[in-house]
Amino acid sequence: LSINPLQPHTLRSMSMTSTVRSLLSTSTKIYEASRTHAALKGAERLFMSEHRALLQAEYQGLLQQSGADGVVSTTFNTSAHWLREKGFFSDMKRNNDITYYVVGRGHKGVDPVTGEEFAFQVQPMGGNSLYGKNHYCVPRAHGVSAGEEKRFSGYLGRINMQVLKAAREAIPDAPAGLLGASINFDGPAVYIEY
């Protein structure tokens, strides 16, 4: 083991890495939320608040099962490539409450069912980002850039971890097991950021 005195963080990083490896190697089981039979295999559970609440309840059950020696992982593939391959970025029928515009109402138009006129209808979570809201204008009929796809993908991953953390915080005297994120690296290089 060589330690560079000019980089004091080296020892801390190695110590943390070896601690995590040790915990993972002694864990008896990794617990994951159930995947669905839908095209996105469970990632769609992150799109609506009522589905996130159900996911949080499932995570709570997994945390209680896992005990101190288990790992609860987020499981779902939220990679930009996966979402694109499954048609998410152009799917105007899949509702969500996490993007800027109400799906299908990011323009002027008339609802074909109700006859209601609408114009650029913003969701409660859309709006000025200075107030903790977001600007993801997906899905879009005319395409989404690879950069926005990557940022939105990262946003979904953060939402998933927030749901998992909220599940742990909702349990009094939660077990000391680890929380983890399943990260999927798939697809062409255009989707990989350094």
C-alpha positions as CSV (number, residue, x, y, z in Angstrom):
1,L,0.0,0.0,0.0
2,S,1.5,3.3,-1.0
3,I,0.1,6.6,0.2
4,N,0.8,9.9,-1.5
5,P,1.2,12.5,1.2
6,L,0.1,15.2,-1.3
7,Q,-3.3,13.5,-1.6
8,P,-4.6,13.0,1.9
9,H,-8.0,11.9,0.6
10,T,-6.4,8.7,-0.8
11,L,-6.5,6.9,2.6
12,R,-10.0,8.0,3.4
13,S,-11.2,6.9,-0.1
14,M,-9.6,3.5,0.2
15,S,-10.9,3.0,3.7
16,M,-14.5,3.9,2.6
17,T,-14.2,1.6,-0.4
18,S,-12.9,-1.3,1.6
19,T,-15.6,-0.8,4.2
20,V,-18.3,-0.8,1.6
21,R,-16.8,-3.9,-0.1
22,S,-16.6,-5.6,3.3
23,L,-20.3,-4.8,4.1
24,L,-21.4,-6.0,0.7
25,S,-19.4,-9.3,0.9
26,T,-20.9,-10.1,4.4
27,S,-24.5,-9.2,3.4
28,T,-26.7,-12.2,3.1
29,K,-29.1,-10.9,0.5
30,I,-29.8,-8.0,-1.8
31,Y,-33.5,-7.0,-1.8
32,E,-35.1,-5.3,-4.8
33,A,-38.5,-3.9,-5.6
34,S,-40.6,-6.0,-7.9
35,R,-40.4,-5.3,-11.6
36,T,-43.6,-5.0,-13.6
37,H,-44.7,-6.6,-16.9
38,A,-45.0,-3.2,-18.5
39,A,-42.6,-2.1,-21.2
40,L,-40.4,-0.1,-18.7
41,K,-40.3,-3.0,-16.3
42,G,-41.1,-0.9,-13.2
43,A,-39.5,2.4,-14.0
44,E,-43.0,3.7,-14.8
45,R,-43.7,3.5,-11.0
46,L,-41.6,6.7,-10.6
47,F,-43.8,8.8,-12.9
48,M,-46.8,9.5,-10.7
49,S,-47.0,10.4,-7.0
50,E,-49.5,7.7,-6.2
51,H,-47.3,5.1,-7.7
52,R,-44.2,6.5,-5.9
53,A,-46.2,6.1,-2.6
54,L,-46.9,2.5,-3.4
55,L,-43.2,2.0,-4.2
56,Q,-42.2,3.6,-1.0
57,A,-44.5,1.2,0.9
58,E,-42.8,-1.7,-0.9
59,Y,-39.4,-0.4,-0.1
60,Q,-40.5,-0.1,3.6
61,G,-41.4,-3.8,3.6
62,L,-38.1,-4.7,2.0
63,L,-36.2,-2.7,4.6
64,Q,-38.0,-4.4,7.4
65,Q,-37.2,-7.8,5.8
66,S,-33.6,-7.1,5.1
67,G,-32.5,-6.4,8.7
68,A,-29.0,-5.1,9.5
69,D,-27.1,-7.4,7.1
70,G,-29.2,-6.8,3.9
71,V,-29.0,-4.3,1.1
72,V,-32.1,-2.8,-0.4
73,S,-31.5,-1.7,-4.0
74,T,-33.5,0.6,-6.3
75,T,-33.5,-2.0,-9.2
76,F,-35.2,-0.1,-12.0
77,N,-33.4,0.7,-15.2
78,T,-33.7,4.4,-15.7
79,S,-30.9,4.8,-18.2
80,A,-31.6,7.2,-21.1
81,H,-30.9,4.4,-23.6
82,W,-33.5,2.1,-22.0
83,L,-36.1,4.9,-21.9
84,R,-35.5,5.7,-25.5
85,E,-35.6,2.1,-26.6
86,K,-38.9,1.6,-24.8
87,G,-40.4,4.8,-26.5
88,F,-40.8,6.9,-23.4
89,F,-39.4,10.1,-24.9
90,S,-42.1,10.2,-27.6
91,D,-45.0,8.5,-25.7
92,M,-47.7,11.1,-25.4
93,K,-50.1,8.7,-23.7
94,R,-48.0,7.9,-20.6
95,N,-49.0,10.4,-17.9
96,N,-46.6,11.7,-15.4
97,D,-46.4,14.5,-12.8
98,I,-42.6,15.1,-12.8
99,T,-42.1,17.0,-16.1
100,Y,-42.7,20.6,-17.0
101,Y,-45.8,20.4,-19.1
102,V,-48.9,18.2,-18.7
103,V,-48.3,15.4,-21.1
104,G,-49.8,16.3,-24.5
105,R,-50.5,19.9,-23.5
106,G,-47.2,21.6,-24.1
107,H,-48.7,23.6,-27.0
108,K,-52.0,25.3,-28.0
109,G,-54.8,22.9,-28.7
110,V,-58.2,21.5,-28.0
111,D,-58.8,18.3,-26.0
112,P,-60.5,15.9,-28.5
113,V,-62.6,14.3,-25.7
114,T,-63.8,17.3,-23.7
115,G,-63.4,20.1,-26.3
116,E,-61.5,22.1,-23.7
117,E,-59.0,24.6,-25.1
118,F,-55.5,24.5,-23.6
119,A,-52.2,26.4,-24.1
120,F,-48.9,25.3,-22.6
121,Q,-50.4,23.8,-19.4
122,V,-47.6,23.6,-16.8
123,Q,-47.7,20.9,-14.1
124,P,-47.4,21.8,-10.4
125,M,-43.8,20.5,-10.4
126,G,-43.0,22.5,-13.6
127,G,-42.1,26.2,-13.6
128,N,-39.2,28.2,-12.3
129,S,-36.3,26.0,-11.2
130,L,-35.3,28.6,-8.6
131,Y,-38.2,27.3,-6.5
132,G,-37.2,23.6,-6.7
133,K,-39.2,22.8,-9.8
134,N,-38.0,21.2,-13.0
135,H,-37.8,22.0,-16.7
136,Y,-37.9,18.6,-18.3
137,C,-40.1,19.0,-21.4
138,V,-40.5,15.3,-22.1
139,P,-42.0,13.5,-23.8
140,R,-42.0,15.5,-27.0
141,A,-43.5,14.6,-30.4
142,H,-40.6,16.1,-32.3
143,G,-37.7,14.5,-30.4
144,V,-35.7,15.0,-27.2
145,S,-31.9,15.7,-27.4
146,A,-29.5,13.1,-26.0
147,G,-28.4,15.6,-23.4
148,E,-31.9,16.1,-22.1
149,E,-32.5,12.4,-22.1
150,K,-29.4,11.8,-20.0
151,R,-30.3,14.6,-17.5
152,F,-33.9,13.3,-17.2
153,S,-32.6,9.8,-16.7
154,G,-30.4,11.0,-13.9
155,Y,-33.4,12.8,-12.4
156,L,-35.4,9.6,-12.4
157,G,-32.5,7.8,-10.6
158,R,-32.5,10.6,-8.0
159,I,-36.3,10.3,-7.5
160,N,-35.9,6.5,-7.0
161,M,-33.2,7.0,-4.3
162,Q,-35.4,9.7,-2.7
163,V,-38.3,7.3,-2.5
164,L,-36.0,4.6,-1.0
165,K,-34.5,7.1,1.6
166,A,-38.1,8.3,2.5
167,A,-39.0,4.6,3.1
168,R,-36.2,4.2,5.5
169,E,-37.0,7.5,7.3
170,A,-40.6,6.5,7.7
171,I,-39.7,3.4,9.7
172,P,-39.0,4.1,13.4
173,D,-35.7,2.5,14.4
174,A,-35.1,1.4,10.8
175,P,-32.6,-1.4,10.3
176,A,-29.0,-0.5,9.7
177,G,-28.8,-2.3,6.3
178,L,-27.4,-0.6,3.3
179,L,-29.3,1.3,0.6
180,G,-28.1,0.9,-3.0
181,A,-28.8,2.1,-6.5
182,S,-28.8,-0.3,-9.4
183,I,-27.1,1.6,-12.2
184,N,-27.4,0.3,-15.8
185,F,-24.8,1.2,-18.3
186,D,-26.2,0.2,-21.6
187,G,-26.5,1.7,-25.1
188,P,-24.3,3.7,-27.3
189,A,-21.5,6.0,-26.1
190,V,-23.5,9.1,-26.7
191,Y,-25.4,8.3,-23.4
192,I,-22.3,7.9,-21.2
193,E,-21.0,10.9,-19.3
194,Y,-17.7,11.1,-17.6
